[in-house]
Amino acid sequence: MYVHMFAFRWKPGVTEKQKLRVAAEIRGLQGKIPGLVETAVGVNISSRGQGYEFGGVMKFADKASLYSYGPHPVHQELVSWLMPLIEPVEVDFELSPVNKFPINAPAGKWRHKFPAARSYPACACLEPRYPLPCSRHSNQR
């Protein structure tokens, strides 16, 4: 399973009607793009959103489906009118089994935390940007 995440900053002048159309059109990709198994979009409610007001997640059955999504004609039609309205950021990754970091963990700051894909509970406190672990994980840092 592969995940495609995205977030948008709206350019000045984008109307609420256009924002609603964006959400509807992205949701409408479900069933039109081969291998797209799940789609979720919504307004960003995070106080740490750095100006990104809208976001979404799509799950694809496999890497080939993810890679064929970008050039697909239905997606290209959406992008043709969407891009002038947004400043996007995107992240794509393979979905790992729950509570596991992939065995091929990157070198550097993460490797020491995940030797041989040691099992860790999925908790944001284990990320290096958080200075202190939560009470459940204080012994794992």
C-alpha positions in Angstrom: 0.0 0.0 0.0 1.3 3.5 -0.9 0.2 6.8 0.4 0.0 10.2 -1.4 -0.4 13.1 1.0 -0.9 16.7 -0.1 -1.5 20.1 1.4 -2.5 23.4 -0.3 -2.0 27.1 0.5 -4.7 29.0 -1.4 -3.5 31.8 -3.6 -5.1 35.2 -3.1 -8.5 35.6 -4.6 -9.6 31.9 -4.4 -13.3 31.8 -3.5 -15.2 29.5 -1.2 -17.0 28.1 -4.2 -13.6 27.2 -5.8 -12.4 25.6 -2.6 -15.6 23.4 -2.4 -15.1 22.4 -6.0 -11.5 21.4 -5.3 -12.7 19.1 -2.5 -15.5 17.6 -4.6 -13.3 17.0 -7.6 -10.6 15.3 -5.5 -13.1 13.1 -3.8 -14.5 12.4 -7.3 -11.2 10.8 -8.4 -12.2 7.7 -6.4 -13.4 5.1 -8.9 -11.8 6.9 -11.8 -8.2 6.2 -11.1 -7.1 2.5 -11.2 -5.6 1.4 -7.9 -6.8 4.4 -5.9 -8.4 2.6 -2.9 -9.1 5.4 -0.5 -9.4 9.2 -0.6 -9.9 11.7 2.2 -9.7 15.5 2.0 -10.5 18.3 4.4 -9.8 21.7 5.9 -6.6 21.9 8.0 -7.4 22.5 11.7 -3.8 22.3 13.0 -2.3 25.4 14.6 1.1 24.3 13.1 -0.2 24.2 9.5 2.2 26.9 8.3 -0.5 28.4 6.1 -1.6 25.2 4.5 -5.4 25.4 4.7 -6.4 22.2 2.9 -5.1 18.7 2.8 -5.7 15.2 1.8 -4.6 11.6 1.8 -4.9 9.0 -0.9 -4.0 5.3 -0.6 -2.9 3.3 -3.6 -2.9 -0.5 -4.0 0.7 -0.5 -5.2 3.6 1.6 -6.4 2.6 1.2 -10.0 -0.8 2.7 -9.2 0.7 5.6 -7.4 3.1 6.3 -10.3 0.3 6.1 -12.9 -1.9 8.5 -11.0 0.1 11.7 -11.9 -0.1 11.3 -15.7 -3.6 9.9 -15.7 -5.9 12.0 -17.9 -8.5 12.5 -15.2 -5.9 13.8 -12.8 -4.3 16.0 -15.5 -7.7 17.6 -16.2 -8.0 18.4 -12.4 -4.5 19.8 -12.3 -5.0 22.0 -15.3 -7.4 24.3 -13.5 -6.3 23.6 -9.9 -2.6 24.6 -10.1 -3.3 28.3 -10.6 -5.2 28.3 -7.4 -2.7 26.7 -5.0 0.8 26.4 -3.6 1.0 22.7 -3.0 3.3 20.4 -1.0 3.2 16.6 -1.5 4.6 13.5 0.2 4.5 9.9 -1.1 5.6 6.9 0.9 5.1 3.2 1.3 2.8 2.3 4.2 4.7 0.3 6.7 3.1 -2.3 9.0 1.6 -0.7 12.1 4.1 0.0 14.9 7.1 -0.8 12.7 9.7 1.4 11.0 11.0 -0.1 7.8 14.1 -2.2 8.0 15.8 0.1 5.4 15.7 3.0 7.8 17.7 6.0 6.7 21.2 6.5 8.0 21.8 9.3 10.5 19.5 10.6 13.1 16.9 7.9 12.8 19.0 4.7 12.5 19.8 4.6 16.3 16.2 4.8 17.2 15.1 1.9 14.9 17.7 -0.8 14.9 16.6 -3.8 12.9 13.0 -2.4 12.7 12.5 -2.7 16.4 8.9 -2.3 17.3 7.8 1.0 18.7 4.3 2.3 19.4 3.1 4.8 16.8 3.5 8.0 18.8 4.6 11.5 17.7 6.8 11.9 20.8 9.3 9.5 19.3 10.1 12.0 16.5 13.3 14.1 17.0 11.5 17.4 16.7 9.7 16.8 20.0 12.2 17.5 22.8 10.7 15.3 25.4 9.0 11.9 25.1 5.6 11.3 26.5 5.3 9.4 29.8 4.6 6.1 28.0 7.9 6.3 26.0 10.4 8.0 28.3 12.4 4.8 28.6 12.7 4.4 24.8 14.8 7.4 24.0 
